[in-house]
């Protein structure tokens, strides 16, 4: 293939990445906010301890760390491991 075709393909891959990464990041942020709504004024609708919040926040922090590793080393899919 020629350089123009290769460049177009790379630009297309970048555009696809930006579109998907933006949409998926927004989806994750929305899910975190929905989870956070269980606290604050909504706390009176649920029963949970500070230890539960610490476990959730710790798990999310661990997943963000795994995100960095997984995105750098493609082809790795990690299982979802979480229970309160």
SULFEN-V98379 format. One line per field, one symbol per residue. ss: DSSP state (a for helix, b for strand, c for the rest). phi: phi as a letter, one per 20 degrees, with the letter a starting at -180 (. if undefined). A space follows every 50 residues. Layout:
BEGIN
ss->???
phi->???
END
This chain:
BEGIN
ss->ccaaaaaaaaaaaaaaaaaaaaaaaaaaaaaaaaaacccaaaaaacccca aaaaaaaaaaaaaaaaaaaaaacccccccccccc
phi->.effffffffffffffggffffffffffffffffffffelffgfecdbdg ffffffffffffffffgfffffdfnedefecabf
END
